[in-house]
Amino acid sequence: MMYPYMTLDDDTEIVHSEMKEDGTVKVYIETPDDKGGFHNATCILPNYKWENIEGYSEREIEYFMQLIRDNAHLIIEFSQEGGILNAANL
């Protein structure tokens, strides 16, 4: 299951999985492009392992790396609570 986390001004969607048994959380980033497709990338927390980067520039990935690092503690917390919409402290 993937849970919504954030939508950026350019319609980039950031979603995350539930925490897996091994303690990892998959963060998926997707941005619509001008051709009717999508740019996408996956980051596996807590090791910040990036996979399947398609369509993003190096500068864009650097931005997403910092964004994920700044939000990792929240994403990991929400991954254990059924996403941000189910978080107990909202």
Gaussian input, Z-matrix of N, CA and C with variables (Angstrom, degrees):
# hf/3-21g

backbone

0 1
 N
 C     1     B1
 C     2     B2     1     A1
 N     3     B3     2     A2     1     D1
 C     4     B4     3     A3     2     D2
 C     5     B5     4     A4     3     D3
 N     6     B6     5     A5     4     D4
 C     7     B7     6     A6     5     D5
 C     8     B8     7     A7     6     D6
 N     9     B9     8     A8     7     D7
 C    10    B10     9     A9     8     D8
 C    11    B11    10    A10     9     D9
 N    12    B12    11    A11    10    D10
 C    13    B13    12    A12    11    D11
 C    14    B14    13    A13    12    D12
 N    15    B15    14    A14    13    D13
 C    16    B16    15    A15    14    D14
 C    17    B17    16    A16    15    D15
 N    18    B18    17    A17    16    D16
 C    19    B19    18    A18    17    D17
 C    20    B20    19    A19    18    D18
 N    21    B21    20    A20    19    D19
 C    22    B22    21    A21    20    D20
 C    23    B23    22    A22    21    D21
 N    24    B24    23    A23    22    D22
 C    25    B25    24    A24    23    D23
 C    26    B26    25    A25    24    D24
 N    27    B27    26    A26    25    D25
 C    28    B28    27    A27    26    D26
 C    29    B29    28    A28    27    D27
 N    30    B30    29    A29    28    D28
 C    31    B31    30    A30    29    D29
 C    32    B32    31    A31    30    D30
 N    33    B33    32    A32    31    D31
 C    34    B34    33    A33    32    D32
 C    35    B35    34    A34    33    D33
 N    36    B36    35    A35    34    D34
 C    37    B37    36    A36    35    D35
 C    38    B38    37    A37    36    D36
 N    39    B39    38    A38    37    D37
 C    40    B40    39    A39    38    D38
 C    41    B41    40    A40    39    D39
 N    42    B42    41    A41    40    D40
 C    43    B43    42    A42    41    D41
 C    44    B44    43    A43    42    D42
 N    45    B45    44    A44    43    D43
 C    46    B46    45    A45    44    D44
 C    47    B47    46    A46    45    D45
 N    48    B48    47    A47    46    D46
 C    49    B49    48    A48    47    D47
 C    50    B50    49    A49    48    D48
 N    51    B51    50    A50    49    D49
 C    52    B52    51    A51    50    D50
 C    53    B53    52    A52    51    D51
 N    54    B54    53    A53    52    D52
 C    55    B55    54    A54    53    D53
 C    56    B56    55    A55    54    D54
 N    57    B57    56    A56    55    D55
 C    58    B58    57    A57    56    D56
 C    59    B59    58    A58    57    D57
 N    60    B60    59    A59    58    D58
 C    61    B61    60    A60    59    D59
 C    62    B62    61    A61    60    D60
 N    63    B63    62    A62    61    D61
 C    64    B64    63    A63    62    D62
 C    65    B65    64    A64    63    D63
 N    66    B66    65    A65    64    D64
 C    67    B67    66    A66    65    D65
 C    68    B68    67    A67    66    D66
 N    69    B69    68    A68    67    D67
 C    70    B70    69    A69    68    D68
 C    71    B71    70    A70    69    D69
 N    72    B72    71    A71    70    D70
 C    73    B73    72    A72    71    D71
 C    74    B74    73    A73    72    D72
 N    75    B75    74    A74    73    D73
 C    76    B76    75    A75    74    D74
 C    77    B77    76    A76    75    D75
 N    78    B78    77    A77    76    D76
 C    79    B79    78    A78    77    D77
 C    80    B80    79    A79    78    D78
 N    81    B81    80    A80    79    D79
 C    82    B82    81    A81    80    D80
 C    83    B83    82    A82    81    D81
 N    84    B84    83    A83    82    D82
 C    85    B85    84    A84    83    D83
 C    86    B86    85    A85    84    D84
 N    87    B87    86    A86    85    D85
 C    88    B88    87    A87    86    D86
 C    89    B89    88    A88    87    D87
 N    90    B90    89    A89    88    D88
 C    91    B91    90    A90    89    D89
 C    92    B92    91    A91    90    D90
 N    93    B93    92    A92    91    D91
 C    94    B94    93    A93    92    D92
 C    95    B95    94    A94    93    D93
 N    96    B96    95    A95    94    D94
 C    97    B97    96    A96    95    D95
 C    98    B98    97    A97    96    D96
 N    99    B99    98    A98    97    D97
 C   100   B100    99    A99    98    D98
 C   101   B101   100   A100    99    D99
 N   102   B102   101   A101   100   D100
 C   103   B103   102   A102   101   D101
 C   104   B104   103   A103   102   D102
 N   105   B105   104   A104   103   D103
 C   106   B106   105   A105   104   D104
 C   107   B107   106   A106   105   D105
 N   108   B108   107   A107   106   D106
 C   109   B109   108   A108   107   D107
 C   110   B110   109   A109   108   D108
 N   111   B111   110   A110   109   D109
 C   112   B112   111   A111   110   D110
 C   113   B113   112   A112   111   D111
 N   114   B114   113   A113   112   D112
 C   115   B115   114   A114   113   D113
 C   116   B116   115   A115   114   D114
 N   117   B117   116   A116   115   D115
 C   118   B118   117   A117   116   D116
 C   119   B119   118   A118   117   D117
 N   120   B120   119   A119   118   D118
 C   121   B121   120   A120   119   D119
 C   122   B122   121   A121   120   D120
 N   123   B123   122   A122   121   D121
 C   124   B124   123   A123   122   D122
 C   125   B125   124   A124   123   D123
 N   126   B126   125   A125   124   D124
 C   127   B127   126   A126   125   D125
 C   128   B128   127   A127   126   D126
 N   129   B129   128   A128   127   D127
 C   130   B130   129   A129   128   D128
 C   131   B131   130   A130   129   D129
 N   132   B132   131   A131   130   D130
 C   133   B133   132   A132   131   D131
 C   134   B134   133   A133   132   D132
 N   135   B135   134   A134   133   D133
 C   136   B136   135   A135   134   D134
 C   137   B137   136   A136   135   D135
 N   138   B138   137   A137   136   D136
 C   139   B139   138   A138   137   D137
 C   140   B140   139   A139   138   D138
 N   141   B141   140   A140   139   D139
 C   142   B142   141   A141   140   D140
 C   143   B143   142   A142   141   D141
 N   144   B144   143   A143   142   D142
 C   145   B145   144   A144   143   D143
 C   146   B146   145   A145   144   D144
 N   147   B147   146   A146   145   D145
 C   148   B148   147   A147   146   D146
 C   149   B149   148   A148   147   D147
 N   150   B150   149   A149   148   D148
 C   151   B151   150   A150   149   D149
 C   152   B152   151   A151   150   D150
 N   153   B153   152   A152   151   D151
 C   154   B154   153   A153   152   D152
 C   155   B155   154   A154   153   D153
 N   156   B156   155   A155   154   D154
 C   157   B157   156   A156   155   D155
 C   158   B158   157   A157   156   D156
 N   159   B159   158   A158   157   D157
 C   160   B160   159   A159   158   D158
 C   161   B161   160   A160   159   D159
 N   162   B162   161   A161   160   D160
 C   163   B163   162   A162   161   D161
 C   164   B164   163   A163   162   D162
 N   165   B165   164   A164   163   D163
 C   166   B166   165   A165   164   D164
 C   167   B167   166   A166   165   D165
 N   168   B168   167   A167   166   D166
 C   169   B169   168   A168   167   D167
 C   170   B170   169   A169   168   D168
 N   171   B171   170   A170   169   D169
 C   172   B172   171   A171   170   D170
 C   173   B173   172   A172   171   D171
 N   174   B174   173   A173   172   D172
 C   175   B175   174   A174   173   D173
 C   176   B176   175   A175   174   D174
 N   177   B177   176   A176   175   D175
 C   178   B178   177   A177   176   D176
 C   179   B179   178   A178   177   D177
 N   180   B180   179   A179   178   D178
 C   181   B181   180   A180   179   D179
 C   182   B182   181   A181   180   D180
 N   183   B183   182   A182   181   D181
 C   184   B184   183   A183   182   D182
 C   185   B185   184   A184   183   D183
 N   186   B186   185   A185   184   D184
 C   187   B187   186   A186   185   D185
 C   188   B188   187   A187   186   D186
 N   189   B189   188   A188   187   D187
 C   190   B190   189   A189   188   D188
 C   191   B191   190   A190   189   D189
 N   192   B192   191   A191   190   D190
 C   193   B193   192   A192   191   D191
 C   194   B194   193   A193   192   D192
 N   195   B195   194   A194   193   D193
 C   196   B196   195   A195   194   D194
 C   197   B197   196   A196   195   D195
 N   198   B198   197   A197   196   D196
 C   199   B199   198   A198   197   D197
 C   200   B200   199   A199   198   D198
 N   201   B201   200   A200   199   D199
 C   202   B202   201   A201   200   D200
 C   203   B203   202   A202   201   D201
 N   204   B204   203   A203   202   D202
 C   205   B205   204   A204   203   D203
 C   206   B206   205   A205   204   D204
 N   207   B207   206   A206   205   D205
 C   208   B208   207   A207   206   D206
 C   209   B209   208   A208   207   D207
 N   210   B210   209   A209   208   D208
 C   211   B211   210   A210   209   D209
 C   212   B212   211   A211   210   D210
 N   213   B213   212   A212   211   D211
 C   214   B214   213   A213   212   D212
 C   215   B215   214   A214   213   D213
 N   216   B216   215   A215   214   D214
 C   217   B217   216   A216   215   D215
 C   218   B218   217   A217   216   D216
 N   219   B219   218   A218   217   D217
 C   220   B220   219   A219   218   D218
 C   221   B221   220   A220   219   D219
 N   222   B222   221   A221   220   D220
 C   223   B223   222   A222   221   D221
 C   224   B224   223   A223   222   D222
 N   225   B225   224   A224   223   D223
 C   226   B226   225   A225   224   D224
 C   227   B227   226   A226   225   D225
 N   228   B228   227   A227   226   D226
 C   229   B229   228   A228   227   D227
 C   230   B230   229   A229   228   D228
 N   231   B231   230   A230   229   D229
 C   232   B232   231   A231   230   D230
 C   233   B233   232   A232   231   D231
 N   234   B234   233   A233   232   D232
 C   235   B235   234   A234   233   D233
 C   236   B236   235   A235   234   D234
 N   237   B237   236   A236   235   D235
 C   238   B238   237   A237   236   D236
 C   239   B239   238   A238   237   D237
 N   240   B240   239   A239   238   D238
 C   241   B241   240   A240   239   D239
 C   242   B242   241   A241   240   D240
 N   243   B243   242   A242   241   D241
 C   244   B244   243   A243   242   D242
 C   245   B245   244   A244   243   D243
 N   246   B246   245   A245   244   D244
 C   247   B247   246   A246   245   D245
 C   248   B248   247   A247   246   D246
 N   249   B249   248   A248   247   D247
 C   250   B250   249   A249   248   D248
 C   251   B251   250   A250   249   D249
 N   252   B252   251   A251   250   D250
 C   253   B253   252   A252   251   D251
 C   254   B254   253   A253   252   D252
 N   255   B255   254   A254   253   D253
 C   256   B256   255   A255   254   D254
 C   257   B257   256   A256   255   D255
 N   258   B258   257   A257   256   D256
 C   259   B259   258   A258   257   D257
 C   260   B260   259   A259   258   D258
 N   261   B261   260   A260   259   D259
 C   262   B262   261   A261   260   D260
 C   263   B263   262   A262   261   D261
 N   264   B264   263   A263   262   D262
 C   265   B265   264   A264   263   D263
 C   266   B266   265   A265   264   D264
 N   267   B267   266   A266   265   D265
 C   268   B268   267   A267   266   D266
 C   269   B269   268   A268   267   D267

   B1=1.4543
   B2=1.5233
   B3=1.3178
   B4=1.4579
   B5=1.5214
   B6=1.3380
   B7=1.4569
   B8=1.5227
   B9=1.3441
   B10=1.4653
   B11=1.5281
   B12=1.3249
   B13=1.4609
   B14=1.5280
   B15=1.3501
   B16=1.4615
   B17=1.5294
   B18=1.3374
   B19=1.4607
   B20=1.5177
   B21=1.3245
   B22=1.4633
   B23=1.5249
   B24=1.3192
   B25=1.4640
   B26=1.5265
   B27=1.3317
   B28=1.4645
   B29=1.5247
   B30=1.3398
   B31=1.4691
   B32=1.5275
   B33=1.3259
   B34=1.4544
   B35=1.5206
   B36=1.3259
   B37=1.4641
   B38=1.5308
   B39=1.3231
   B40=1.4612
   B41=1.5211
   B42=1.3242
   B43=1.4574
   B44=1.5223
   B45=1.3239
   B46=1.4649
   B47=1.5112
   B48=1.3218
   B49=1.4570
   B50=1.5188
   B51=1.3175
   B52=1.4524
   B53=1.5301
   B54=1.3187
   B55=1.4610
   B56=1.5277
   B57=1.3264
   B58=1.4612
   B59=1.5258
   B60=1.3191
   B61=1.4622
   B62=1.5226
   B63=1.3461
   B64=1.4678
   B65=1.5226
   B66=1.3486
   B67=1.4619
   B68=1.5108
   B69=1.3125
   B70=1.4607
   B71=1.5262
   B72=1.3253
   B73=1.4641
   B74=1.5236
   B75=1.3164
   B76=1.4621
   B77=1.5287
   B78=1.3308
   B79=1.4652
   B80=1.5255
   B81=1.3124
   B82=1.4523
   B83=1.5257
   B84=1.3382
   B85=1.4645
   B86=1.5209
   B87=1.3310
   B88=1.4625
   B89=1.5211
   B90=1.3368
   B91=1.4614
   B92=1.5217
   B93=1.3380
   B94=1.4663
   B95=1.5329
   B96=1.3441
   B97=1.4653
   B98=1.5241
   B99=1.3230
   B100=1.4657
   B101=1.5260
   B102=1.3236
   B103=1.4664
   B104=1.5242
   B105=1.3211
   B106=1.4465
   B107=1.5217
   B108=1.3202
   B109=1.4578
   B110=1.5163
   B111=1.3177
   B112=1.4567
   B113=1.5201
   B114=1.3199
   B115=1.4574
   B116=1.5255
   B117=1.3162
   B118=1.4536
   B119=1.5270
   B120=1.3213
   B121=1.4620
   B122=1.5252
   B123=1.3275
   B124=1.4559
   B125=1.5180
   B126=1.3271
   B127=1.4620
   B128=1.5265
   B129=1.3258
   B130=1.4528
   B131=1.5256
   B132=1.3374
   B133=1.4648
   B134=1.5206
   B135=1.3071
   B136=1.4620
   B137=1.5239
   B138=1.3484
   B139=1.4717
   B140=1.5201
   B141=1.3301
   B142=1.4637
   B143=1.5324
   B144=1.3208
   B145=1.4646
   B146=1.5291
   B147=1.3368
   B148=1.4586
   B149=1.5214
   B150=1.3421
   B151=1.4601
   B152=1.5227
   B153=1.3253
   B154=1.4689
   B155=1.5220
   B156=1.3160
   B157=1.4663
   B158=1.5246
   B159=1.3250
   B160=1.4654
   B161=1.5186
   B162=1.3341
   B163=1.4501
   B164=1.5182
   B165=1.3223
   B166=1.4676
   B167=1.5272
   B168=1.3325
   B169=1.4606
   B170=1.5353
   B171=1.3006
   B172=1.4670
   B173=1.5383
   B174=1.3119
   B175=1.4686
   B176=1.5334
   B177=1.3317
   B178=1.4668
   B179=1.5285
   B180=1.3168
   B181=1.4739
   B182=1.5242
   B183=1.3206
   B184=1.4643
   B185=1.5344
   B186=1.3367
   B187=1.4618
   B188=1.5236
   B189=1.3315
   B190=1.4651
   B191=1.5278
   B192=1.3256
   B193=1.4645
   B194=1.5233
   B195=1.3203
   B196=1.4663
   B197=1.5266
   B198=1.3110
   B199=1.4655
   B200=1.5297
   B201=1.3244
   B202=1.4682
   B203=1.5267
   B204=1.3207
   B205=1.4776
   B206=1.5223
   B207=1.3255
   B208=1.4634
   B209=1.5322
   B210=1.3194
   B211=1.4607
   B212=1.5269
   B213=1.3201
   B214=1.4657
   B215=1.5231
   B216=1.3193
   B217=1.4683
   B218=1.5269
   B219=1.3258
   B220=1.4592
   B221=1.5291
   B222=1.3179
   B223=1.4578
   B224=1.5263
   B225=1.3213
   B226=1.4707
   B227=1.5238
   B228=1.3190
   B229=1.4665
   B230=1.5268
   B231=1.3425
   B232=1.4547
   B233=1.5222
   B234=1.3308
   B235=1.4589
   B236=1.5256
   B237=1.3162
   B238=1.4643
   B239=1.5302
   B240=1.3358
   B241=1.4603
   B242=1.5267
   B243=1.3259
   B244=1.4634
   B245=1.5036
   B246=1.3116
   B247=1.4503
   B248=1.5131
   B249=1.3209
   B250=1.4633
   B251=1.5271
   B252=1.3305
   B253=1.4644
   B254=1.5273
   B255=1.3281
   B256=1.4623
   B257=1.5239
   B258=1.3200
   B259=1.4630
   B260=1.5238
   B261=1.3104
   B262=1.4570
   B263=1.5213
   B264=1.3295
   B265=1.4580
   B266=1.5250
   B267=1.3181
   B268=1.4708
   B269=1.4972
   A1=108.66
   A2=115.81
   A3=121.49
   A4=108.24
   A5=115.00
   A6=121.80
   A7=109.78
   A8=118.61
   A9=120.30
   A10=109.87
   A11=115.40
   A12=120.01
   A13=111.17
   A14=116.80
   A15=119.33
   A16=109.52
   A17=115.38
   A18=122.10
   A19=107.11
   A20=116.37
   A21=121.74
   A22=110.58
   A23=116.70
   A24=122.19
   A25=114.15
   A26=117.78
   A27=121.24
   A28=112.36
   A29=116.74
   A30=124.75
   A31=113.75
   A32=117.44
   A33=120.21
   A34=108.38
   A35=115.31
   A36=121.63
   A37=108.77
   A38=115.50
   A39=121.39
   A40=106.49
   A41=115.34
   A42=121.86
   A43=108.34
   A44=116.26
   A45=120.00
   A46=110.57
   A47=115.15
   A48=121.86
   A49=110.35
   A50=115.40
   A51=119.76
   A52=107.18
   A53=116.61
   A54=119.27
   A55=108.22
   A56=115.21
   A57=121.46
   A58=109.87
   A59=116.44
   A60=121.59
   A61=112.65
   A62=116.49
   A63=120.04
   A64=112.90
   A65=117.32
   A66=121.90
   A67=114.53
   A68=118.69
   A69=120.86
   A70=111.22
   A71=113.66
   A72=122.19
   A73=107.28
   A74=116.58
   A75=122.18
   A76=108.67
   A77=116.50
   A78=122.30
   A79=106.68
   A80=116.09
   A81=121.97
   A82=108.82
   A83=115.92
   A84=123.15
   A85=107.61
   A86=116.38
   A87=120.53
   A88=109.80
   A89=116.14
   A90=122.65
   A91=108.91
   A92=118.02
   A93=119.06
   A94=110.33
   A95=115.43
   A96=118.89
   A97=109.67
   A98=116.72
   A99=122.06
   A100=113.26
   A101=117.51
   A102=121.64
   A103=112.71
   A104=116.83
   A105=119.90
   A106=113.72
   A107=116.47
   A108=121.44
   A109=110.86
   A110=115.32
   A111=120.48
   A112=111.36
   A113=115.53
   A114=122.62
   A115=104.74
   A116=117.37
   A117=118.66
   A118=111.57
   A119=114.06
   A120=122.07
   A121=107.85
   A122=114.76
   A123=121.46
   A124=108.88
   A125=116.40
   A126=122.73
   A127=107.31
   A128=116.55
   A129=121.70
   A130=108.30
   A131=114.44
   A132=120.78
   A133=108.73
   A134=120.10
   A135=128.29
   A136=113.93
   A137=118.30
   A138=120.19
   A139=114.00
   A140=118.29
   A141=122.84
   A142=111.13
   A143=116.06
   A144=121.60
   A145=108.32
   A146=116.84
   A147=122.17
   A148=109.76
   A149=115.27
   A150=122.11
   A151=109.55
   A152=114.97
   A153=121.94
   A154=113.51
   A155=116.70
   A156=120.97
   A157=107.94
   A158=115.96
   A159=120.75
   A160=110.39
   A161=116.52
   A162=121.85
   A163=116.22
   A164=118.47
   A165=120.65
   A166=110.26
   A167=115.24
   A168=120.82
   A169=109.24
   A170=116.20
   A171=121.15
   A172=110.09
   A173=116.33
   A174=120.75
   A175=111.35
   A176=116.60
   A177=120.42
   A178=110.73
   A179=116.85
   A180=119.90
   A181=110.15
   A182=118.47
   A183=120.63
   A184=110.56
   A185=116.81
   A186=121.23
   A187=110.22
   A188=117.02
   A189=120.60
   A190=111.85
   A191=117.16
   A192=120.03
   A193=110.53
   A194=116.40
   A195=119.81
   A196=111.10
   A197=117.12
   A198=121.41
   A199=110.86
   A200=117.04
   A201=120.82
   A202=109.96
   A203=118.11
   A204=119.98
   A205=111.58
   A206=117.02
   A207=121.05
   A208=112.54
   A209=116.92
   A210=121.43
   A211=114.20
   A212=118.06
   A213=121.14
   A214=112.66
   A215=117.43
   A216=119.38
   A217=111.21
   A218=117.47
   A219=120.98
   A220=111.26
   A221=116.80
   A222=120.95
   A223=109.93
   A224=116.87
   A225=120.39
   A226=110.43
   A227=117.34
   A228=120.46
   A229=111.12
   A230=117.33
   A231=121.12
   A232=111.92
   A233=117.62
   A234=120.72
   A235=111.64
   A236=116.38
   A237=121.39
   A238=111.70
   A239=116.72
   A240=121.19
   A241=112.75
   A242=117.60
   A243=119.40
   A244=113.65
   A245=117.93
   A246=122.31
   A247=112.90
   A248=115.81
   A249=122.67
   A250=111.88
   A251=116.89
   A252=119.95
   A253=112.61
   A254=116.99
   A255=121.06
   A256=113.56
   A257=117.20
   A258=120.77
   A259=110.11
   A260=115.80
   A261=122.15
   A262=113.65
   A263=117.29
   A264=119.10
   A265=113.40
   A266=118.51
   A267=119.80
   A268=110.43
   D1=138.78
   D2=176.97
   D3=-113.53
   D4=140.46
   D5=-177.47
   D6=-116.93
   D7=136.87
   D8=177.21
   D9=-66.67
   D10=141.74
   D11=176.78
   D12=-120.73
   D13=-48.60
   D14=-172.54
   D15=-156.67
   D16=144.27
   D17=170.82
   D18=-121.58
   D19=125.38
   D20=-179.83
   D21=-88.21
   D22=168.18
   D23=-177.23
   D24=-59.11
   D25=-26.54
   D26=179.69
   D27=-91.72
   D28=16.90
   D29=-179.60
   D30=72.16
   D31=15.07
   D32=172.06
   D33=-67.12
   D34=129.90
   D35=178.27
   D36=-105.59
   D37=134.46
   D38=175.02
   D39=-119.95
   D40=121.55
   D41=179.98
   D42=-128.18
   D43=163.40
   D44=178.78
   D45=-141.99
   D46=159.48
   D47=178.55
   D48=-87.84
   D49=175.28
   D50=167.33
   D51=-73.30
   D52=163.27
   D53=177.44
   D54=-72.33
   D55=129.11
   D56=178.83
   D57=-78.51
   D58=167.20
   D59=-179.42
   D60=-58.01
   D61=-29.58
   D62=-179.98
   D63=-85.12
   D64=5.15
   D65=177.50
   D66=86.86
   D67=5.55
   D68=-179.44
   D69=-91.78
   D70=155.60
   D71=176.98
   D72=-133.98
   D73=129.22
   D74=178.27
   D75=-90.55
   D76=126.48
   D77=175.57
   D78=-112.36
   D79=124.55
   D80=-176.59
   D81=-115.66
   D82=132.11
   D83=-179.14
   D84=-119.07
   D85=132.91
   D86=-178.00
   D87=-143.39
   D88=130.31
   D89=179.25
   D90=-127.05
   D91=127.85
   D92=176.01
   D93=-65.44
   D94=143.45
   D95=176.77
   D96=-106.90
   D97=178.98
   D98=-176.01
   D99=-76.52
   D100=-5.67
   D101=-175.55
   D102=-106.19
   D103=10.23
   D104=179.78
   D105=87.14
   D106=7.94
   D107=178.25
   D108=-112.95
   D109=-157.27
   D110=-176.87
   D111=-141.63
   D112=148.28
   D113=164.38
   D114=-94.76
   D115=146.31
   D116=-178.84
   D117=-153.14
   D118=159.50
   D119=176.97
   D120=-157.50
   D121=154.36
   D122=178.81
   D123=-126.38
   D124=136.75
   D125=175.39
   D126=-123.95
   D127=130.08
   D128=178.31
   D129=-102.69
   D130=118.77
   D131=177.05
   D132=-94.70
   D133=153.03
   D134=9.82
   D135=-92.34
   D136=4.00
   D137=-175.75
   D138=-88.08
   D139=-3.26
   D140=-179.67
   D141=56.13
   D142=43.57
   D143=177.58
   D144=-86.53
   D145=119.80
   D146=-178.27
   D147=-95.03
   D148=137.14
   D149=-178.54
   D150=-139.37
   D151=159.69
   D152=169.42
   D153=49.47
   D154=47.56
   D155=177.93
   D156=-81.85
   D157=118.87
   D158=-178.61
   D159=-135.63
   D160=121.25
   D161=171.63
   D162=91.58
   D163=-14.30
   D164=-178.80
   D165=-89.98
   D166=146.06
   D167=174.57
   D168=-77.48
   D169=166.69
   D170=176.75
   D171=-60.09
   D172=-40.44
   D173=179.26
   D174=-63.26
   D175=-41.85
   D176=178.29
   D177=-63.70
   D178=-42.14
   D179=179.30
   D180=-65.24
   D181=-38.99
   D182=176.38
   D183=-60.03
   D184=-40.62
   D185=177.05
   D186=-61.90
   D187=-47.46
   D188=-179.75
   D189=-65.41
   D190=-35.89
   D191=177.13
   D192=-59.30
   D193=-46.12
   D194=179.62
   D195=-67.26
   D196=-41.17
   D197=178.62
   D198=-59.91
   D199=-44.70
   D200=179.41
   D201=-67.27
   D202=-42.82
   D203=177.60
   D204=-59.43
   D205=-40.99
   D206=-179.31
   D207=-69.31
   D208=-23.73
   D209=-175.52
   D210=-113.07
   D211=0.15
   D212=-173.87
   D213=-57.06
   D214=-41.36
   D215=-178.52
   D216=-61.83
   D217=-37.64
   D218=178.03
   D219=-72.25
   D220=-43.85
   D221=179.69
   D222=-59.94
   D223=-44.73
   D224=179.01
   D225=-62.82
   D226=-43.45
   D227=177.68
   D228=-60.83
   D229=-49.30
   D230=-178.10
   D231=-66.09
   D232=-28.14
   D233=179.66
   D234=-65.50
   D235=-20.76
   D236=179.97
   D237=-94.75
   D238=-6.21
   D239=-174.32
   D240=-119.48
   D241=13.34
   D242=-179.55
   D243=79.90
   D244=27.78
   D245=177.53
   D246=91.01
   D247=170.92
   D248=-175.98
   D249=-62.21
   D250=-33.53
   D251=-177.87
   D252=-70.54
   D253=-18.98
   D254=179.60
   D255=-107.46
   D256=2.52
   D257=-177.56
   D258=-60.22
   D259=136.02
   D260=-174.11
   D261=-64.31
   D262=-28.91
   D263=-173.63
   D264=-95.23
   D265=16.50
   D266=176.72
   D267=-91.72

